[in-house]
Amino acid sequence: MKYPMTNNWLSYRRISNNEYEVTDNIDGTVYTMGCTIAKFAKQLDGHTNPYEVDHFLPTEDVRTMLYELHKNDLLRSSRVLESSFGSFLYTIWIPRWTPFLRGFAFLMNNLLILFWFPSLVCGIYVFIKNIRLIDIEISLTGYLLGLVGGICVHELAHAFAGISYRAKVFEFGIGVQNFMLCAYTLLENSNCKRQQRIQINAAGVESNLFIAGVCLMLCAALPRFSPLFYSAAIINVNLGILNLLCLGGLDGMAILADIIGTDVLLFLENAKRIVCSKRRRVKLRKEGLWGHALILTSYIMAFSQIGFPLLLLLNVGGIISCFI
């Protein structure tokens, strides 16, 4: 960025003839601004010289407004979202809301909904049917390509689903978080319906399983490169399962919150008590189908809490096996 830019996750609402309410959609902070500084802030896009935004504004006024915006941490001077020990996040794409983008996002999201499951089923079927022709080996190149591609497509799927349902999608980026490769999508979907929020959160997992299905089919279609595609398929299945776990910050937690419509932490605590207490399970079984369903859900939730380290160990084992 050549010039300062106001944080692209801000939203503006006029509350009177002289004031705007400015909301930081990331941390929820609400600011009250005068019309002049609010209109000035909305025009800071990183490409426009702030002193040329409005030629009628005195230089001293511009300097004062920039100082106020900077003091409240409402400005960014580069595409680096975060830079700290072990973490570095860089903005790749800030969506510009156009009819074409909305149409394209709508198409991509609906194609994903229609084809992720058939792709996975067909991939597994074709893979099993041609397993004698396929070289089932782990390829480090395939593993890394599948990991990078899977992470990026996962987050883009969230972004396209959000744009499709008119959620507030602020940016997409890549980087390193706690020394681990990552991608991210900043969005706020409270204005969407519950079913739409579930799909926005599930879109990333669906995209990983779609990629896995396509890669399994390519193993049979191009057996010479089967180790490459097989490794990419395995890592994308792992990414999909990992993100379904009910852990803070993962898609599974957000999906569960929208499904049950209550405090997820309380729900998980209750699930742990059911798993650990035989008396609770006996009592729930007497309540019929609903009780059995709650017991099953509790075991799934409990597994999710230990599934994360297990998947990490399996992936580390996969990488090590590439060198053996």
C-alpha positions in Angstrom: 0.0 0.0 0.0 1.4 3.4 -1.0 -0.9 5.3 1.4 -2.8 4.6 4.6 -6.0 2.6 4.4 -8.8 2.4 6.9 -9.4 -1.1 8.2 -11.5 -2.9 5.6 -13.5 -4.6 8.3 -15.2 -1.4 9.5 -18.9 -0.7 8.8 -20.5 2.7 8.8 -24.0 3.8 9.8 -25.3 7.3 9.9 -27.1 8.0 13.2 -27.8 11.7 12.9 -27.2 14.6 10.6 -23.8 15.2 12.2 -22.6 11.7 13.3 -21.8 8.2 12.1 -21.6 5.0 14.1 -18.5 3.0 13.0 -18.3 -0.6 14.0 -15.1 -2.8 14.1 -16.6 -6.1 12.9 -13.6 -8.1 14.2 -13.6 -7.1 17.9 -17.0 -5.5 18.1 -15.8 -2.0 19.2 -18.2 0.8 18.2 -17.0 4.4 17.6 -18.9 7.6 17.1 -17.5 10.0 14.5 -18.4 13.3 13.0 -19.6 13.2 9.3 -16.4 14.9 8.0 -13.9 12.4 9.5 -16.2 9.4 8.7 -16.5 10.4 5.0 -12.8 11.0 5.0 -12.1 7.6 6.5 -14.3 5.8 3.9 -12.2 7.2 1.1 -8.8 6.0 2.4 -8.3 2.9 0.2 -4.5 2.6 0.3 -4.1 4.0 -3.3 -5.3 7.6 -2.7 -3.2 10.3 -1.2 -5.1 11.4 1.9 -4.2 15.0 1.3 -5.9 14.8 -2.1 -9.1 13.1 -1.0 -10.9 16.5 -0.6 -9.1 19.5 -1.9 -11.3 21.7 0.3 -9.9 20.2 3.5 -7.0 22.1 5.0 -3.8 20.2 5.4 -3.9 20.7 9.2 -7.4 19.1 9.3 -6.2 16.1 7.3 -3.3 15.7 9.6 -5.5 15.8 12.6 -8.0 13.3 11.3 -5.2 10.9 10.3 -3.8 11.2 13.8 -7.3 10.4 15.4 -7.8 7.4 13.1 -4.3 6.1 13.9 -4.7 6.7 17.6 -7.9 4.5 17.6 -6.1 1.8 15.5 -8.4 2.3 12.6 -5.7 2.6 9.9 -3.4 0.1 8.3 -0.4 1.0 6.2 0.4 -2.4 4.6 -1.2 -5.7 3.7 0.4 -7.4 6.7 -2.5 -8.1 9.1 -0.3 -9.6 11.9 3.4 -9.9 12.5 4.6 -11.4 15.7 6.8 -14.3 17.0 5.7 -17.4 15.2 2.9 -15.7 13.3 2.7 -13.7 10.0 -0.6 -13.0 8.1 -0.6 -11.3 4.8 -3.7 -10.1 2.9 -4.0 -11.5 -0.6 -7.5 -10.4 -1.6 -9.9 -7.7 -0.4 -13.3 -8.4 -2.2 -14.8 -5.5 -4.2 -18.5 -6.1 -4.3 -19.6 -6.2 -7.9 -22.5 -8.0 -9.6 -20.0 -10.3 -11.4 -18.4 -11.3 -8.1 -21.7 -12.0 -6.4 -22.8 -14.1 -9.4 -19.5 -16.0 -9.5 -19.6 -16.7 -5.8 -23.2 -17.9 -6.0 -22.3 -20.3 -8.8 -19.2 -21.7 -7.0 -21.0 -22.1 -3.7 -24.0 -24.0 -5.3 -21.7 -26.2 -7.5 -19.8 -27.1 -4.3 -23.1 -28.0 -2.5 -24.1 -30.2 -5.4 -20.9 -32.0 -6.2 -18.7 -32.3 -3.0 -20.4 -35.6 -1.9 -20.8 -37.2 -5.4 -17.1 -36.3 -6.0 -16.0 -38.0 -2.8 -18.2 -41.2 -3.3 -17.1 -41.5 -7.0 -13.5 -41.0 -6.0 -13.6 -43.7 -3.4 -15.4 -46.1 -5.8 -13.0 -45.5 -8.7 -10.0 -45.8 -6.4 -11.1 -49.1 -4.9 -12.1 -50.5 -8.3 -8.6 -49.7 -9.8 -6.5 -50.2 -6.6 -4.4 -52.9 -8.3 -3.2 -50.4 -10.9 -2.5 -47.6 -8.4 0.9 -47.1 -6.6 -0.2 -46.4 -3.0 2.8 -44.5 -1.7 3.2 -41.2 0.1 4.7 -38.4 -2.0 6.2 -35.4 -0.1 5.5 -33.2 -3.1 1.9 -34.4 -3.3 1.5 -34.0 0.4 2.8 -30.4 0.4 0.9 -29.4 -2.8 -2.3 -30.9 -1.4 -1.7 -29.1 2.0 -1.1 -25.7 0.4 -3.9 -26.1 -2.2 -6.3 -27.6 0.3 -5.8 -24.8 2.9 -6.2 -22.0 0.3 -9.3 -23.6 -1.4 -10.8 -24.2 2.1 -10.7 -20.5 3.0 -11.8 -19.4 -0.5 -14.8 -21.7 -0.2 -15.7 -19.8 3.1 -15.3 -16.5 1.2 -17.4 -17.5 -1.8 -20.2 -18.9 0.4 -20.2 -15.7 2.5 -20.4 -13.5 -0.6 -23.1 -15.7 -2.0 -25.3 -15.2 1.1 -24.3 -11.5 1.4 -22.3 -11.9 4.6 -19.7 -9.3 5.3 -16.5 -10.8 3.7 -13.6 -8.5 4.4 -10.5 -10.3 3.1 -8.6 -13.5 2.3 -5.0 -14.1 3.1 -2.2 -16.6 3.8 0.6 -16.8 6.3 1.9 -18.7 9.3 0.0 -19.0 12.6 1.9 -20.4 15.6 4.6 -21.7 13.2 2.0 -23.5 11.2 1.1 -22.8 7.5 -2.4 -21.3 7.3 -4.8 -19.3 5.2 -7.7 -17.2 6.6 -10.9 -15.4 5.6 -12.1 -12.5 7.7 -15.9 -12.4 7.6 -18.9 -11.6 9.7 -22.1 -13.5 9.0 -24.6 -12.5 11.8 -26.8 -11.0 9.1 -27.3 -14.4 7.5 -30.0 -17.0 8.3 -29.0 -20.0 10.4 -28.9 -22.5 7.4 -26.8 -20.0 5.5 -24.3 -19.7 8.4 -24.0 -23.4 8.6 -23.2 -23.7 4.9 -20.6 -20.8 5.2 -18.9 -22.7 8.0 -19.2 -26.0 6.3 -18.0 -24.9 2.8 -14.3 -25.3 3.7 -14.8 -28.9 4.7 -16.9 -29.6 1.7 -14.1 -28.2 -0.6 -11.5 -30.4 1.0 -13.6 -33.5 0.5 -14.3 -32.5 -3.1 -10.6 -32.1 -3.8 -10.0 -35.5 -2.1 -12.6 -37.2 -4.4 -11.1 -35.6 -7.6 -7.6 -36.6 -6.6 -8.7 -40.2 -5.9 -10.2 -40.3 -9.4 -7.0 -38.9 -10.9 -5.1 -41.7 -9.2 -6.9 -44.2 -11.5 -6.9 -41.9 -14.5 -3.2 -41.2 -14.3 -1.6 -44.1 -12.4 1.9 -42.8 -13.2 1.3 -39.9 -10.9 -0.8 -41.8 -8.4 1.5 -41.2 -5.4 1.2 -37.4 -6.0 -2.6 -37.5 -6.2 -3.0 -40.1 -3.4 -1.0 -38.0 -1.0 -3.0 -34.8 -1.9 -6.2 -36.8 -1.3 -5.1 -38.0 2.1 -4.1 -34.6 3.3 -7.4 -33.1 2.2 -9.4 -35.8 4.0 -7.3 -35.0 7.1 -8.0 -31.3 6.7 -11.7 -31.9 6.3 -11.9 -34.1 9.4 -9.7 -31.8 11.4 -11.9 -28.8 10.7 -15.0 -30.8 11.8 -13.6 -31.3 15.3 -15.5 -29.3 18.0 -12.5 -27.2 19.1 -12.3 -23.5 19.5 -11.5 -21.8 16.2 -12.4 -24.7 14.0 -15.4 -25.0 11.7 -16.9 -27.9 13.7 -17.4 -25.6 16.7 -19.1 -22.9 14.6 -21.3 -25.4 12.9 -22.4 -27.0 16.2 -23.2 -23.6 17.7 -25.5 -22.8 14.8 -27.2 -26.2 14.9 -27.9 -26.4 18.6 -28.5 -22.6 19.0 -27.0 -22.5 22.5 -23.7 -22.0 24.3 -21.3 -24.6 22.8 -19.0 -24.7 25.9 -22.0 -25.7 28.2 -23.1 -28.3 25.6 -19.5 -29.8 25.6 -19.4 -29.8 29.4 -22.7 -31.7 29.5 -21.4 -34.1 26.9 -18.3 -34.9 29.0 -20.5 -35.6 32.0 -22.7 -38.0 30.0 -19.6 -39.9 28.7 -18.1 -40.2 32.2 -21.3 -41.1 34.1 -23.0 -44.5 33.6 -26.0 -43.4 35.6 -26.6 -40.5 33.2 -26.4 -42.8 30.2 -28.8 -45.3 31.7 -31.3 -42.5 32.5 -31.0 -41.1 29.0 -31.6 -44.6 27.4 -35.0 -44.7 29.1 -36.0 -41.6 27.3 -36.0 -43.4 24.0 -34.6 -42.3 20.6 -33.8 -38.8 21.7 -31.8 -40.1 24.7 -29.8 -42.5 22.5 -29.1 -39.7 20.0 -27.8 -37.5 22.9 -25.5 -40.2 24.1 -24.1 -40.8 20.6 -23.6 -37.0 20.1 -21.8 -36.9 23.5 -19.3 -39.6 22.5 -18.7 -37.8 19.2 -18.0 -34.6 21.0 -15.6 -36.3 23.4 -13.7 -37.9 20.5 -13.4 -34.5 18.9 -11.5 -33.2 21.9 -8.8 -35.9 21.5 -9.0 -36.1 17.7 -6.8 -33.1 17.1 -3.5 -34.4 18.6 -4.2 -37.8 17.0 -4.6 -36.3 13.5 -1.4 -34.2 14.0 0.5 -37.4 15.0 -0.8 -39.2 11.9 0.2 -36.3 9.6 3.7 -36.1 11.2 4.0 -39.8 10.7 3.0 -39.4 7.0 5.7 -36.8 6.5 8.4 -38.9 8.2 7.4 -41.9 6.0 8.2 -39.8 2.9 11.9 -40.0 3.9 12.0 -43.7 4.9 
